[in-house]
């Protein structure tokens, strides 16, 4: 299995106030992992949207704004997906 590497300063689990273990519980979901491996999920924005849909809580607008900023910073935001986008 692939062990993910995370940025030390800004990363998804910090933005969502989760531990690494909590984040991986959603991000490494077997069904999502299979969809990613088969190419059914094509970009990071879509992956983030699917990960958030697995969480048993609603991700706040401010957290989504910060996730968008992170994906923009990494050059991985795709406007064609459903993740709510805010002007930065």
Phi and psi in degrees as a GROMACS rama.xvg file:
@    title "Ramachandran Plot"
@    xaxis  label "Phi"
@    yaxis  label "Psi"
@TYPE xy
-78.612  132.529  UNK-2
-97.0819  115.933  UNK-3
-67.8679  145.906  UNK-4
-105.239  135.016  UNK-5
-116.562  146.5  UNK-6
-63.951  141.846  UNK-7
-74.7902  -34.1656  UNK-8
-92.2549  -52.6439  UNK-9
-127.987  120.115  UNK-10
-152.713  169.701  UNK-11
-61.4071  -45.5787  UNK-12
-67.386  -34.6547  UNK-13
-65.979  -42.6359  UNK-14
-59.6931  -38.7255  UNK-15
-89.611  5.97382  UNK-16
58.7868  42.1393  UNK-17
-115.232  157.824  UNK-18
-79.4287  166.339  UNK-19
-57.8917  -44.1472  UNK-20
-61.4194  -42.2349  UNK-21
-64.3153  -44.4938  UNK-22
-59.2657  -47.3013  UNK-23
-65.617  -27.6653  UNK-24
-57.6143  -37.2345  UNK-25
-89.5904  -45.4152  UNK-26
-67.9071  -28.7345  UNK-27
-103.001  25.3364  UNK-28
-55.4998  134.041  UNK-29
-57.6524  -43.9933  UNK-30
-67.3013  -45.5655  UNK-31
-64.0039  -40.9725  UNK-32
-59.6998  -42.9106  UNK-33
-64.8456  -44.6524  UNK-34
-59.5469  -41.2364  UNK-35
-65.4786  -43.601  UNK-36
-63.55  -34.3805  UNK-37
-84.5676  -2.9745  UNK-38
79.9467  13.9974  UNK-39
-76.6314  -25.0024  UNK-40
-108.564  116.193  UNK-41
-100.626  -13.9079  UNK-42
-150.989  167.703  UNK-43
-65.4523  -33.3537  UNK-44
-64.4655  -44.6546  UNK-45
-65.3865  -39.4426  UNK-46
-60.5074  -46.8735  UNK-47
-60.212  -42.4134  UNK-48
-60.5405  -43.7592  UNK-49
-67.9765  -39.7804  UNK-50
-61.3018  -45.8012  UNK-51
-63.7279  -31.0194  UNK-52
-69.8795  -19.8257  UNK-53
-82.6062  -16.9756  UNK-54
-74.8755  140.132  UNK-55
-80.2226  14.1702  UNK-56
-138.675  157.783  UNK-57
-83.1982  132.205  UNK-58
-79.8256  127.126  UNK-59
-68.4542  159.417  UNK-60
-59.6422  -38.2733  UNK-61
-67.1619  -37.3569  UNK-62
-66.2764  -40.7632  UNK-63
-64.1803  -39.2847  UNK-64
-59.142  -44.9595  UNK-65
-68.2386  -35.0388  UNK-66
-64.5672  -42.4345  UNK-67
-58.9071  -43.9906  UNK-68
-61.4668  -41.025  UNK-69
-63.7384  -46.2272  UNK-70
-64.4813  -38.3256  UNK-71
-62.4492  -43.9032  UNK-72
-59.34  -40.2226  UNK-73
-82.5053  -4.84391  UNK-74
71.4153  30.0617  UNK-75
-120.311  12.6455  UNK-76
-81.5118  134.434  UNK-77
-122.358  114.986  UNK-78
-65.3404  -13.3188  UNK-79
-79.3827  -7.55177  UNK-80
-94.4453  173.353  UNK-81
-85.9873  -10.1393  UNK-82
-60.4286  131.076  UNK-83
-59.2659  132.89  UNK-84
-117.284  140.699  UNK-85
-122.155  150.179  UNK-86
-67.6191  136.729  UNK-87
